[in-house]
Amino acid sequence: MSLFRKIFGNKSERSAEELKSDDRGKYMPEIKLPIDERFTINFKANGGKFLYCENLDEIFKNIDNIISENKWEDKKVLLLDENLENKFGNSNLKPTRKVSDSTFFLTTCENLIANDGSLLISSKQIFEKKLPELPINFIVFATTSQIVENIGEGLRGIKSKNRQKIPTNITTIKHFKSGDEKDFLSYGSSAKNLYLLLLEDL
């Protein structure tokens, strides 16, 4: 038997309890969480409200709940995307294309970024409008297949999906605080009161 084995014991003989992450050395690499868990944790840390949905019925039900919770029954929703308007045509939404008439904005996004919990959007969702021009209240409809590791991966995806004409006005939304609190990290960014309806499609 080798000297090291006598002193330290056989690795395979060590109990599972000894290998808990609490006992890992500070220089050991971190155990990497699955990409969807990392996105969820970071998104919530940014102040976003997350609603996981298994099917479209749950999406419609959650939209109704959001509207009811915020007392938006008589308020208009900004809907700029025709496909989204068709998808939600049978719901109780009151769509408008004028920002000034709207209380909240229903949209999709390009990608969900796992490493910082942000949402990547482009002119496909907001056209040529700037984030501060849009309503403070956002409801974003996205799918689990849109989760990517980082912004670089998201940008590569946009480029490969739109080889003929790459969308313009590409930006991220990262601060989802509904209050007026400001800190130096969010300075210059447009904070939104944001609900994410995430549909399982994998």
C-alpha atoms as an extended CHARMM CRD file, in Angstrom:
* protein
*
       202  EXT
         1         1  MET       CA              0.0000000000        0.0000000000        0.0000000000  PROA      1               0.0000000000
         2         2  SER       CA              1.3630000000        3.3930000000       -0.8940000000  PROA      2               0.0000000000
         3         3  LEU       CA              2.3790000000        5.8210000000        1.8090000000  PROA      3               0.0000000000
         4         4  PHE       CA             -0.1340000000        8.4490000000        0.5920000000  PROA      4               0.0000000000
         5         5  ARG       CA             -2.9840000000        5.9520000000        0.7320000000  PROA      5               0.0000000000
         6         6  LYS       CA             -2.0470000000        5.0040000000        4.2960000000  PROA      6               0.0000000000
         7         7  ILE       CA             -2.0210000000        8.6560000000        5.3770000000  PROA      7               0.0000000000
         8         8  PHE       CA             -4.9990000000       10.0040000000        3.4010000000  PROA      8               0.0000000000
         9         9  GLY       CA             -7.0310000000        6.8410000000        2.8200000000  PROA      9               0.0000000000
        10        10  ASN       CA             -8.5000000000        5.6440000000       -0.4490000000  PROA      10              0.0000000000
        11        11  LYS       CA            -10.6240000000        8.3130000000       -2.1460000000  PROA      11              0.0000000000
        12        12  SER       CA            -13.2990000000        5.8010000000       -3.0730000000  PROA      12              0.0000000000
        13        13  GLU       CA            -13.6180000000        4.7330000000        0.5630000000  PROA      13              0.0000000000
        14        14  ARG       CA            -14.4560000000        8.2450000000        1.7480000000  PROA      14              0.0000000000
        15        15  SER       CA            -18.1170000000        8.6470000000        2.6090000000  PROA      15              0.0000000000
        16        16  ALA       CA            -20.3320000000       10.8650000000        0.4690000000  PROA      16              0.0000000000
        17        17  GLU       CA            -20.8640000000       13.0920000000        3.4780000000  PROA      17              0.0000000000
        18        18  GLU       CA            -17.2040000000       14.1020000000        3.4460000000  PROA      18              0.0000000000
        19        19  LEU       CA            -17.5200000000       15.4090000000       -0.0910000000  PROA      19              0.0000000000
        20        20  LYS       CA            -20.1780000000       18.0420000000        0.6230000000  PROA      20              0.0000000000
        21        21  SER       CA            -19.6440000000       21.3730000000       -1.1340000000  PROA      21              0.0000000000
        22        22  ASP       CA            -19.2300000000       23.0370000000        2.2960000000  PROA      22              0.0000000000
        23        23  ASP       CA            -15.9690000000       21.1270000000        2.7440000000  PROA      23              0.0000000000
        24        24  ARG       CA            -14.5270000000       22.1780000000       -0.5970000000  PROA      24              0.0000000000
        25        25  GLY       CA            -11.4050000000       24.3000000000       -0.4340000000  PROA      25              0.0000000000
        26        26  LYS       CA            -11.6770000000       27.9700000000       -1.3090000000  PROA      26              0.0000000000
        27        27  TYR       CA             -9.4970000000       27.4300000000       -4.3910000000  PROA      27              0.0000000000
        28        28  MET       CA            -11.6010000000       24.5690000000       -5.7370000000  PROA      28              0.0000000000
        29        29  PRO       CA            -13.6400000000       25.5010000000       -8.8100000000  PROA      29              0.0000000000
        30        30  GLU       CA            -17.2770000000       26.2890000000       -8.0640000000  PROA      30              0.0000000000
        31        31  ILE       CA            -19.8670000000       23.6430000000       -8.7960000000  PROA      31              0.0000000000
        32        32  LYS       CA            -21.6160000000       25.0020000000      -11.9070000000  PROA      32              0.0000000000
        33        33  LEU       CA            -25.3990000000       25.1430000000      -11.7100000000  PROA      33              0.0000000000
        34        34  PRO       CA            -27.4810000000       24.2650000000      -14.7840000000  PROA      34              0.0000000000
        35        35  ILE       CA            -27.9410000000       27.2290000000      -17.1320000000  PROA      35              0.0000000000
        36        36  ASP       CA            -31.6830000000       27.6400000000      -16.4430000000  PROA      36              0.0000000000
        37        37  GLU       CA            -31.1320000000       27.6940000000      -12.6590000000  PROA      37              0.0000000000
        38        38  ARG       CA            -28.3800000000       30.3000000000      -13.0210000000  PROA      38              0.0000000000
        39        39  PHE       CA            -30.6210000000       32.5080000000      -15.1440000000  PROA      39              0.0000000000
        40        40  THR       CA            -33.4940000000       32.2270000000      -12.6490000000  PROA      40              0.0000000000
        41        41  ILE       CA            -31.2860000000       33.0750000000       -9.6410000000  PROA      41              0.0000000000
        42        42  ASN       CA            -29.6560000000       36.0760000000      -11.3680000000  PROA      42              0.0000000000
        43        43  PHE       CA            -32.9470000000       37.3240000000      -12.8390000000  PROA      43              0.0000000000
        44        44  LYS       CA            -34.6280000000       37.2910000000       -9.4100000000  PROA      44              0.0000000000
        45        45  ALA       CA            -31.5670000000       38.9820000000       -7.8680000000  PROA      45              0.0000000000
        46        46  ASN       CA            -32.0620000000       41.8110000000      -10.4100000000  PROA      46              0.0000000000
        47        47  GLY       CA            -35.6060000000       42.2760000000       -9.0940000000  PROA      47              0.0000000000
        48        48  GLY       CA            -37.5350000000       40.4520000000      -11.8350000000  PROA      48              0.0000000000
        49        49  LYS       CA            -40.7500000000       38.5130000000      -11.2520000000  PROA      49              0.0000000000
        50        50  PHE       CA            -40.5560000000       35.0290000000      -12.7020000000  PROA      50              0.0000000000
        51        51  LEU       CA            -43.5090000000       32.7940000000      -13.6760000000  PROA      51              0.0000000000
        52        52  TYR       CA            -42.7290000000       29.3300000000      -15.0490000000  PROA      52              0.0000000000
        53        53  CYS       CA            -45.4250000000       27.9280000000      -17.3750000000  PROA      53              0.0000000000
        54        54  GLU       CA            -45.7650000000       24.4330000000      -18.8400000000  PROA      54              0.0000000000
        55        55  ASN       CA            -48.2430000000       25.3890000000      -21.5810000000  PROA      55              0.0000000000
        56        56  LEU       CA            -50.0210000000       28.3310000000      -23.2220000000  PROA      56              0.0000000000
        57        57  ASP       CA            -53.0730000000       27.9420000000      -20.9590000000  PROA      57              0.0000000000
        58        58  GLU       CA            -50.8330000000       28.7160000000      -17.9790000000  PROA      58              0.0000000000
        59        59  ILE       CA            -49.4120000000       31.7290000000      -19.8530000000  PROA      59              0.0000000000
        60        60  PHE       CA            -52.9370000000       33.1490000000      -20.3920000000  PROA      60              0.0000000000
        61        61  LYS       CA            -53.9070000000       32.4090000000      -16.7830000000  PROA      61              0.0000000000
        62        62  ASN       CA            -50.7930000000       34.1530000000      -15.4530000000  PROA      62              0.0000000000
        63        63  ILE       CA            -51.3730000000       37.2100000000      -17.6540000000  PROA      63              0.0000000000
        64        64  ASP       CA            -54.8880000000       37.4750000000      -16.1940000000  PROA      64              0.0000000000
        65        65  ASN       CA            -53.4220000000       37.1720000000      -12.6800000000  PROA      65              0.0000000000
        66        66  ILE       CA            -50.8370000000       39.9150000000      -13.3620000000  PROA      66              0.0000000000
        67        67  ILE       CA            -53.5390000000       42.2360000000      -14.7330000000  PROA      67              0.0000000000
        68        68  SER       CA            -55.7810000000       41.5280000000      -11.7490000000  PROA      68              0.0000000000
        69        69  GLU       CA            -52.9470000000       41.9660000000       -9.2100000000  PROA      69              0.0000000000
        70        70  ASN       CA            -52.0340000000       45.3760000000      -10.6590000000  PROA      70              0.0000000000
        71        71  LYS       CA            -55.6430000000       46.4800000000      -11.3400000000  PROA      71              0.0000000000
        72        72  TRP       CA            -54.9430000000       46.9120000000      -15.0570000000  PROA      72              0.0000000000
        73        73  GLU       CA            -58.3460000000       45.5700000000      -16.2140000000  PROA      73              0.0000000000
        74        74  ASP       CA            -59.2900000000       48.9170000000      -17.7860000000  PROA      74              0.0000000000
        75        75  LYS       CA            -55.7530000000       49.7870000000      -18.9080000000  PROA      75              0.0000000000
        76        76  LYS       CA            -54.3260000000       49.3970000000      -22.3930000000  PROA      76              0.0000000000
        77        77  VAL       CA            -51.3590000000       47.2170000000      -23.2940000000  PROA      77              0.0000000000
        78        78  LEU       CA            -48.6990000000       48.3310000000      -25.7790000000  PROA      78              0.0000000000
        79        79  LEU       CA            -48.4670000000       45.5550000000      -28.3970000000  PROA      79              0.0000000000
        80        80  LEU       CA            -46.0310000000       46.2660000000      -31.2340000000  PROA      80              0.0000000000
        81        81  ASP       CA            -45.5260000000       42.6680000000      -32.4270000000  PROA      81              0.0000000000
        82        82  GLU       CA            -48.2570000000       41.3940000000      -34.8060000000  PROA      82              0.0000000000
        83        83  ASN       CA            -47.4320000000       37.7290000000      -34.1150000000  PROA      83              0.0000000000
        84        84  LEU       CA            -47.8260000000       38.3240000000      -30.3890000000  PROA      84              0.0000000000
        85        85  GLU       CA            -51.0700000000       40.1990000000      -30.9860000000  PROA      85              0.0000000000
        86        86  ASN       CA            -52.4320000000       37.1780000000      -32.9060000000  PROA      86              0.0000000000
        87        87  LYS       CA            -51.2500000000       34.7520000000      -30.2080000000  PROA      87              0.0000000000
        88        88  PHE       CA            -53.0170000000       36.7080000000      -27.4670000000  PROA      88              0.0000000000
        89        89  GLY       CA            -55.9910000000       37.7520000000      -29.6130000000  PROA      89              0.0000000000
        90        90  ASN       CA            -58.5020000000       35.7430000000      -27.5490000000  PROA      90              0.0000000000
        91        91  SER       CA            -57.3350000000       37.1300000000      -24.2030000000  PROA      91              0.0000000000
        92        92  ASN       CA            -58.8530000000       40.0360000000      -22.2700000000  PROA      92              0.0000000000
        93        93  LEU       CA            -56.1020000000       42.4480000000      -23.3230000000  PROA      93              0.0000000000
        94        94  LYS       CA            -56.8820000000       45.9040000000      -24.6930000000  PROA      94              0.0000000000
        95        95  PRO       CA            -54.0740000000       46.4620000000      -27.2340000000  PROA      95              0.0000000000
        96        96  THR       CA            -52.7860000000       49.7840000000      -28.4990000000  PROA      96              0.0000000000
        97        97  ARG       CA            -49.8320000000       50.8160000000      -30.6420000000  PROA      97              0.0000000000
        98        98  LYS       CA            -49.4790000000       54.2100000000      -28.9650000000  PROA      98              0.0000000000
        99        99  VAL       CA            -47.0320000000       54.3850000000      -26.0640000000  PROA      99              0.0000000000
       100       100  SER       CA            -48.8750000000       57.3580000000      -24.5540000000  PROA      100             0.0000000000
       101       101  ASP       CA            -52.1060000000       55.3190000000      -24.2290000000  PROA      101             0.0000000000
       102       102  SER       CA            -50.5080000000       52.2880000000      -22.5920000000  PROA      102             0.0000000000
       103       103  THR       CA            -49.9000000000       51.2440000000      -18.9890000000  PROA      103             0.0000000000
       104       104  PHE       CA            -47.8740000000       48.1130000000      -19.6940000000  PROA      104             0.0000000000
       105       105  PHE       CA            -45.9170000000       46.5620000000      -22.5690000000  PROA      105             0.0000000000
       106       106  LEU       CA            -46.3050000000       42.9420000000      -23.7100000000  PROA      106             0.0000000000
       107       107  THR       CA            -43.3360000000       41.7150000000      -25.7280000000  PROA      107             0.0000000000
       108       108  THR       CA            -40.9560000000       38.8600000000      -26.4670000000  PROA      108             0.0000000000
       109       109  CYS       CA            -37.1560000000       38.9880000000      -26.2950000000  PROA      109             0.0000000000
       110       110  GLU       CA            -34.2050000000       37.6570000000      -28.2750000000  PROA      110             0.0000000000
       111       111  ASN       CA            -32.5440000000       35.7730000000      -25.4240000000  PROA      111             0.0000000000
       112       112  LEU       CA            -32.3600000000       35.3010000000      -21.6730000000  PROA      112             0.0000000000
       113       113  ILE       CA            -28.7670000000       35.7130000000      -20.4370000000  PROA      113             0.0000000000
       114       114  ALA       CA            -27.8340000000       33.2320000000      -17.6940000000  PROA      114             0.0000000000
       115       115  ASN       CA            -24.6250000000       34.7900000000      -16.3510000000  PROA      115             0.0000000000
       116       116  ASP       CA            -26.2230000000       38.1050000000      -15.3390000000  PROA      116             0.0000000000
       117       117  GLY       CA            -29.9980000000       37.4700000000      -15.4670000000  PROA      117             0.0000000000
       118       118  SER       CA            -30.6320000000       40.0920000000      -18.1500000000  PROA      118             0.0000000000
       119       119  LEU       CA            -32.9070000000       40.0580000000      -21.2220000000  PROA      119             0.0000000000
       120       120  LEU       CA            -31.5080000000       40.7040000000      -24.7040000000  PROA      120             0.0000000000
       121       121  ILE       CA            -33.9200000000       42.6000000000      -26.9390000000  PROA      121             0.0000000000
       122       122  SER       CA            -33.7190000000       44.2220000000      -30.3780000000  PROA      122             0.0000000000
       123       123  SER       CA            -35.6840000000       46.2270000000      -32.9290000000  PROA      123             0.0000000000
       124       124  LYS       CA            -37.8130000000       43.0970000000      -33.5070000000  PROA      124             0.0000000000
       125       125  GLN       CA            -39.4160000000       43.7520000000      -30.1160000000  PROA      125             0.0000000000
       126       126  ILE       CA            -39.0950000000       47.5050000000      -29.5210000000  PROA      126             0.0000000000
       127       127  PHE       CA            -38.6220000000       48.6920000000      -33.1190000000  PROA      127             0.0000000000
       128       128  GLU       CA            -36.7860000000       52.0220000000      -33.0140000000  PROA      128             0.0000000000
       129       129  LYS       CA            -37.9870000000       53.0420000000      -29.5710000000  PROA      129             0.0000000000
       130       130  LYS       CA            -35.6030000000       53.6200000000      -26.6690000000  PROA      130             0.0000000000
       131       131  LEU       CA            -36.1950000000       51.7950000000      -23.3740000000  PROA      131             0.0000000000
       132       132  PRO       CA            -36.9880000000       54.9620000000      -21.3580000000  PROA      132             0.0000000000
       133       133  GLU       CA            -39.7550000000       55.8110000000      -23.8870000000  PROA      133             0.0000000000
       134       134  LEU       CA            -41.5980000000       52.5470000000      -23.1750000000  PROA      134             0.0000000000
       135       135  PRO       CA            -43.9710000000       51.9480000000      -20.2310000000  PROA      135             0.0000000000
       136       136  ILE       CA            -42.3010000000       51.1080000000      -16.9130000000  PROA      136             0.0000000000
       137       137  ASN       CA            -44.3630000000       47.8900000000      -16.6790000000  PROA      137             0.0000000000
       138       138  PHE       CA            -43.1930000000       44.9990000000      -18.8860000000  PROA      138             0.0000000000
       139       139  ILE       CA            -44.6140000000       41.5150000000      -19.3920000000  PROA      139             0.0000000000
       140       140  VAL       CA            -42.1240000000       39.4380000000      -21.3840000000  PROA      140             0.0000000000
       141       141  PHE       CA            -43.1050000000       36.1390000000      -23.0220000000  PROA      141             0.0000000000
       142       142  ALA       CA            -40.1210000000       33.8210000000      -23.5960000000  PROA      142             0.0000000000
       143       143  THR       CA            -39.2650000000       30.1180000000      -23.8500000000  PROA      143             0.0000000000
       144       144  THR       CA            -36.6720000000       27.9790000000      -22.0710000000  PROA      144             0.0000000000
       145       145  SER       CA            -34.8410000000       27.3790000000      -25.3860000000  PROA      145             0.0000000000
       146       146  GLN       CA            -33.9750000000       31.1120000000      -25.4550000000  PROA      146             0.0000000000
       147       147  ILE       CA            -31.6960000000       30.8410000000      -22.4000000000  PROA      147             0.0000000000
       148       148  VAL       CA            -28.0340000000       31.3100000000      -23.3720000000  PROA      148             0.0000000000
       149       149  GLU       CA            -24.8180000000       31.4950000000      -21.3600000000  PROA      149             0.0000000000
       150       150  ASN       CA            -23.8080000000       35.1020000000      -22.0630000000  PROA      150             0.0000000000
       151       151  ILE       CA            -24.4440000000       38.1540000000      -24.2520000000  PROA      151             0.0000000000
       152       152  GLY       CA            -21.8200000000       37.0580000000      -26.8100000000  PROA      152             0.0000000000
       153       153  GLU       CA            -23.6810000000       33.7950000000      -27.4000000000  PROA      153             0.0000000000
       154       154  GLY       CA            -26.9540000000       35.7170000000      -27.7040000000  PROA      154             0.0000000000
       155       155  LEU       CA            -25.4870000000       38.1180000000      -30.2740000000  PROA      155             0.0000000000
       156       156  ARG       CA            -24.0720000000       35.2150000000      -32.3210000000  PROA      156             0.0000000000
       157       157  GLY       CA            -27.5440000000       33.6340000000      -32.2710000000  PROA      157             0.0000000000
       158       158  ILE       CA            -29.1790000000       36.8470000000      -33.5110000000  PROA      158             0.0000000000
       159       159  LYS       CA            -26.6170000000       37.0610000000      -36.3210000000  PROA      159             0.0000000000
       160       160  SER       CA            -27.0850000000       33.4340000000      -37.4340000000  PROA      160             0.0000000000
       161       161  LYS       CA            -30.9180000000       33.6220000000      -37.3340000000  PROA      161             0.0000000000
       162       162  ASN       CA            -31.0240000000       36.8900000000      -39.3030000000  PROA      162             0.0000000000
       163       163  ARG       CA            -28.3470000000       36.5300000000      -41.9800000000  PROA      163             0.0000000000
       164       164  GLN       CA            -30.3000000000       38.6450000000      -44.4860000000  PROA      164             0.0000000000
       165       165  LYS       CA            -30.9670000000       41.5810000000      -42.1650000000  PROA      165             0.0000000000
       166       166  ILE       CA            -29.5160000000       41.8090000000      -38.6690000000  PROA      166             0.0000000000
       167       167  PRO       CA            -31.8640000000       43.6310000000      -36.2560000000  PROA      167             0.0000000000
       168       168  THR       CA            -30.7670000000       47.0360000000      -35.0050000000  PROA      168             0.0000000000
       169       169  ASN       CA            -31.3550000000       48.6560000000      -31.6140000000  PROA      169             0.0000000000
       170       170  ILE       CA            -29.9580000000       45.6430000000      -29.7230000000  PROA      170             0.0000000000
       171       171  THR       CA            -29.8750000000       46.2380000000      -25.9600000000  PROA      171             0.0000000000
       172       172  THR       CA            -30.2790000000       44.4570000000      -22.6260000000  PROA      172             0.0000000000
       173       173  ILE       CA            -32.6800000000       45.0530000000      -19.7590000000  PROA      173             0.0000000000
       174       174  LYS       CA            -31.0860000000       44.1600000000      -16.4530000000  PROA      174             0.0000000000
       175       175  HSD       CA            -32.6940000000       46.2430000000      -13.6910000000  PROA      175             0.0000000000
       176       176  PHE       CA            -36.2070000000       45.1870000000      -12.7640000000  PROA      176             0.0000000000
       177       177  LYS       CA            -36.8840000000       47.2480000000       -9.6550000000  PROA      177             0.0000000000
       178       178  SER       CA            -40.3930000000       48.6530000000       -9.4980000000  PROA      178             0.0000000000
       179       179  GLY       CA            -39.4910000000       51.3230000000       -6.9570000000  PROA      179             0.0000000000
       180       180  ASP       CA            -37.6220000000       54.5550000000       -7.5560000000  PROA      180             0.0000000000
       181       181  GLU       CA            -34.5380000000       53.4750000000       -5.6190000000  PROA      181             0.0000000000
       182       182  LYS       CA            -31.3490000000       54.2860000000       -7.4710000000  PROA      182             0.0000000000
       183       183  ASP       CA            -27.8660000000       53.0020000000       -6.9520000000  PROA      183             0.0000000000
       184       184  PHE       CA            -24.6850000000       53.7490000000       -8.8420000000  PROA      184             0.0000000000
       185       185  LEU       CA            -24.7320000000       50.3150000000      -10.5440000000  PROA      185             0.0000000000
       186       186  SER       CA            -28.0280000000       51.0720000000      -12.3000000000  PROA      186             0.0000000000
       187       187  TYR       CA            -27.1920000000       54.6880000000      -13.1260000000  PROA      187             0.0000000000
       188       188  GLY       CA            -28.0450000000       55.5230000000      -16.7300000000  PROA      188             0.0000000000
       189       189  SER       CA            -30.1550000000       52.3990000000      -17.2060000000  PROA      189             0.0000000000
       190       190  SER       CA            -33.9200000000       52.2650000000      -17.4290000000  PROA      190             0.0000000000
       191       191  ALA       CA            -35.3350000000       50.1420000000      -14.5750000000  PROA      191             0.0000000000
       192       192  LYS       CA            -38.5240000000       48.2820000000      -15.4260000000  PROA      192             0.0000000000
       193       193  ASN       CA            -41.1760000000       46.5590000000      -13.3390000000  PROA      193             0.0000000000
       194       194  LEU       CA            -40.8420000000       43.2900000000      -15.2230000000  PROA      194             0.0000000000
       195       195  TYR       CA            -42.7440000000       39.9970000000      -15.2380000000  PROA      195             0.0000000000
       196       196  LEU       CA            -41.2620000000       37.0870000000      -17.1890000000  PROA      196             0.0000000000
       197       197  LEU       CA            -43.6280000000       34.3930000000      -18.4460000000  PROA      197             0.0000000000
       198       198  LEU       CA            -41.2940000000       31.5000000000      -19.2600000000  PROA      198             0.0000000000
       199       199  LEU       CA            -42.7980000000       28.6900000000      -21.3610000000  PROA      199             0.0000000000
       200       200  GLU       CA            -41.1850000000       25.2390000000      -21.2090000000  PROA      200             0.0000000000
       201       201  ASP       CA            -40.3510000000       24.1730000000      -24.7660000000  PROA      201             0.0000000000
       202       202  LEU       CA            -37.4150000000       21.7940000000      -24.3340000000  PROA      202             0.0000000000
